[in-house]
Amino acid sequence: MPPLARPYPRFIADSAQEPRPYGRWEERLTEAFAARCAGLAAEAGTGPDLGSIRYFPERTWGGRTFVPAVAPGAAAVDGAMPEFFGHVSFHRADGGEPEEMVAAADFTDVTAEANPDWQVDLNDDVIGRWRADGGRGGDITLIWGTPLVRGALAATAELDGEVVDQAGVSDGRFTLVAVDAVHGFGDDHFLEVRLWNRKLQEVACESLYADDEDGEAGAG
């Protein structure tokens, strides 16, 4: 085959190797996530409800494993319940104990509960950069989401009409890692997340591009 005009990276992250955390490992992740959220409590008006954290399937990229998380606020603020979202990442050398744990978190008052027309509830965070020649490149982006439509069994990340990552929907949750906000190849290109049922029929689609300041997107 000839060289590609747009050599976007594809399927760059390892698939999930373990189910969602439990026991002492879940406690460690919760401690790290809670500590990061603590610095947001004053601005959010409340902290997260740590007993209601939902963890998403892990993905590994660049030598680090990322475990996304979402938690509702512990109390409503001005009649609305904020939502905390983020991830805990770590390095695991040669299958040993997790090291160098780092948490990232933010919050939003734009939630699926307040938007019943959404078809998928998405969160995303840039975890790295992809650099091509001539100053071209994009953002390596971690995406985690919850289908809000029935029958979704798989999720794909699509860039400029090509699938660049895919994952199964596990217990109503999925995690993707792909390059987004690609520039230098003509028009800028942004990821679209698509959900598929068992007949490989598309049941929802949402772009990661959002104008809100949180960088969080939901399907409307």
C-alpha positions as CSV (number, residue, x, y, z in Angstrom):
1,M,0.0,0.0,0.0
2,P,1.2,3.6,-0.7
3,P,2.1,6.0,2.2
4,L,-0.9,7.6,3.9
5,A,-1.6,11.3,3.4
6,R,-3.0,11.5,7.0
7,P,-1.0,9.0,9.1
8,Y,-3.2,9.3,12.3
9,P,-2.2,7.0,15.1
10,R,-4.7,4.2,15.6
11,F,-5.3,1.9,18.6
12,I,-2.5,3.3,20.6
13,A,-3.6,2.2,24.0
14,D,-3.7,-1.2,25.6
15,S,-7.1,-2.8,26.2
16,A,-8.4,-3.0,29.8
17,Q,-6.6,-5.9,31.5
18,E,-8.5,-5.9,34.8
19,P,-12.1,-5.4,35.9
20,R,-13.1,-2.3,37.8
21,P,-11.3,-1.9,41.1
22,Y,-12.4,-3.4,44.4
23,G,-11.2,-3.9,48.0
24,R,-8.0,-2.2,49.1
25,W,-7.1,-1.2,45.6
26,E,-10.4,0.7,45.2
27,E,-9.7,2.4,48.5
28,R,-6.3,3.6,47.3
29,L,-7.8,5.0,44.1
30,T,-10.6,6.7,46.1
31,E,-8.1,8.3,48.5
32,A,-6.1,9.7,45.6
33,F,-9.2,11.0,43.8
34,A,-10.7,12.5,47.0
35,A,-7.5,14.3,47.8
36,R,-7.5,15.9,44.3
37,C,-11.2,16.8,44.6
38,A,-10.7,18.4,48.0
39,G,-9.0,21.4,46.3
40,L,-12.2,22.0,44.3
41,A,-14.7,21.8,47.1
42,A,-14.7,25.5,47.9
43,E,-15.3,26.5,44.2
44,A,-17.9,23.7,43.7
45,G,-19.7,24.4,46.9
46,T,-19.5,20.8,48.0
47,G,-17.2,17.8,47.8
48,P,-17.9,14.5,46.0
49,D,-20.0,11.8,47.4
50,L,-17.2,9.3,47.8
51,G,-19.6,6.4,48.4
52,S,-21.0,6.9,45.0
53,I,-17.9,7.0,42.8
54,R,-18.2,5.1,39.5
55,Y,-15.0,3.8,38.1
56,F,-14.6,3.1,34.4
57,P,-12.5,0.5,32.6
58,E,-8.8,1.2,32.8
59,R,-6.7,2.0,29.7
60,T,-2.9,2.1,29.5
61,W,-0.9,4.5,27.3
62,G,2.6,5.9,27.4
63,G,3.6,3.5,30.3
64,R,0.8,4.8,32.6
65,T,-2.5,3.2,33.4
66,F,-5.5,5.5,33.7
67,V,-8.6,4.7,35.7
68,P,-11.4,7.2,35.1
69,A,-13.9,8.1,37.8
70,V,-17.2,10.1,38.1
71,A,-18.9,11.0,41.4
72,P,-21.9,13.2,42.2
73,G,-21.6,16.0,44.7
74,A,-22.3,15.3,48.3
75,A,-24.9,18.0,48.4
76,A,-26.9,20.1,45.9
77,V,-25.7,23.7,45.2
78,D,-28.3,26.3,44.3
79,G,-30.7,23.5,43.5
80,A,-28.4,21.6,41.2
81,M,-26.2,18.6,41.9
82,P,-22.6,19.1,40.7
83,E,-20.6,16.2,39.3
84,F,-16.9,15.5,39.8
85,F,-15.0,13.7,37.1
86,G,-11.4,12.8,36.6
87,H,-8.9,9.9,36.7
88,V,-6.1,8.3,38.7
89,S,-3.1,7.2,36.8
90,F,-0.1,5.1,37.8
91,H,2.9,3.3,36.5
92,R,3.3,-0.5,37.1
93,A,6.8,-1.8,36.4
94,D,7.0,-5.4,35.3
95,G,3.6,-6.3,36.8
96,G,4.6,-5.1,40.3
97,E,2.8,-2.7,42.6
98,P,1.4,0.5,41.2
99,E,3.8,3.5,41.6
100,E,3.7,7.2,41.0
101,M,0.0,7.6,41.5
102,V,-1.4,10.9,40.2
103,A,-5.0,12.1,40.3
104,A,-6.7,14.7,38.1
105,A,-10.2,16.0,38.7
106,D,-12.6,18.8,37.8
107,F,-16.3,19.4,38.3
108,T,-19.3,20.5,36.3
109,D,-22.9,21.6,36.8
110,V,-23.9,20.4,33.3
111,T,-25.0,16.9,34.0
112,A,-27.0,14.1,32.3
113,E,-29.7,14.4,34.9
114,A,-30.4,17.9,33.8
115,N,-30.3,17.1,30.1
116,P,-32.7,14.2,29.5
117,D,-32.2,14.6,25.7
118,W,-28.6,13.4,25.9
119,Q,-27.8,10.0,24.3
120,V,-24.3,9.6,25.9
121,D,-22.7,11.2,28.9
122,L,-19.0,11.9,28.0
123,N,-16.0,13.2,29.9
124,D,-12.5,13.7,28.5
125,D,-9.0,14.9,29.4
126,V,-5.9,15.4,27.4
127,I,-3.1,13.1,28.7
128,G,-0.4,13.7,26.1
129,R,0.5,15.0,22.7
130,W,1.0,13.5,19.2
131,R,3.5,15.3,17.0
132,A,3.9,14.6,13.3
133,D,6.3,16.4,10.9
134,G,6.0,20.0,9.9
135,G,4.4,21.2,13.2
136,R,1.4,18.9,12.7
137,G,-0.1,16.9,15.4
138,G,-2.9,16.6,18.0
139,D,-3.9,15.8,21.6
140,I,-3.9,12.3,23.0
141,T,-7.2,12.2,24.8
142,L,-8.7,9.9,27.4
143,I,-12.5,9.6,27.0
144,W,-14.9,7.9,29.4
145,G,-18.6,7.7,29.1
146,T,-22.0,6.2,29.9
147,P,-24.5,5.3,27.2
148,L,-27.9,6.9,27.9
149,V,-29.7,4.8,25.1
150,R,-30.6,1.2,25.3
151,G,-28.7,-1.6,23.5
152,A,-25.2,0.0,23.3
153,L,-22.6,-2.8,23.4
154,A,-19.5,-1.1,21.9
155,A,-18.0,2.4,21.5
156,T,-15.7,3.7,18.8
157,A,-13.6,6.8,18.5
158,E,-13.7,8.1,14.9
159,L,-11.4,10.8,13.4
160,D,-11.9,12.2,10.0
161,G,-14.1,9.2,9.0
162,E,-11.7,6.5,10.4
163,V,-12.0,4.4,13.5
164,V,-8.9,5.1,15.7
165,D,-10.0,3.2,18.9
166,Q,-12.8,1.0,20.1
167,A,-13.9,-0.7,23.3
168,G,-16.8,-2.7,24.6
169,V,-19.4,-1.3,26.9
170,S,-18.9,-2.9,30.3
171,D,-21.7,-2.6,32.9
172,G,-22.9,0.6,31.1
173,R,-19.4,2.2,30.9
174,F,-16.6,2.5,28.4
175,T,-13.2,4.1,28.1
176,L,-11.3,5.2,24.9
177,V,-7.9,6.7,24.1
178,A,-7.3,8.4,20.8
179,V,-5.8,11.5,19.2
180,D,-8.1,14.5,19.0
181,A,-8.0,18.1,17.8
182,V,-5.7,17.1,14.9
183,H,-4.2,20.1,13.1
184,G,-2.0,20.6,10.1
185,F,-3.7,18.2,7.7
186,G,-6.0,20.7,6.1
187,D,-9.1,21.4,8.3
188,D,-8.8,20.7,12.0
189,H,-10.4,17.3,12.9
190,F,-12.1,16.4,16.2
191,L,-13.1,13.0,17.5
192,E,-16.6,11.6,17.3
193,V,-17.7,8.9,19.7
194,R,-20.2,6.4,18.3
195,L,-22.2,3.7,20.1
196,W,-23.2,0.5,18.4
197,N,-25.6,-2.3,19.2
198,R,-25.2,-6.1,18.8
199,K,-26.3,-5.8,15.1
200,L,-23.6,-3.2,14.5
201,Q,-26.2,-0.5,14.1
202,E,-25.2,3.0,15.3
203,V,-27.4,4.1,18.2
204,A,-25.7,7.4,19.2
205,C,-23.0,9.8,18.1
206,E,-21.3,12.7,19.9
207,S,-18.4,15.0,19.0
208,L,-15.8,15.7,21.6
209,Y,-15.8,19.4,20.4
210,A,-17.5,21.5,23.0
211,D,-17.5,25.2,23.7
212,D,-18.1,24.9,27.4
213,E,-15.2,25.8,29.6
214,D,-15.2,22.5,31.4
215,G,-14.3,20.6,28.1
216,E,-17.0,18.1,29.1
217,A,-19.5,17.0,26.4
218,G,-22.8,15.3,26.5
219,A,-25.0,14.3,23.5
220,G,-27.9,16.6,22.9
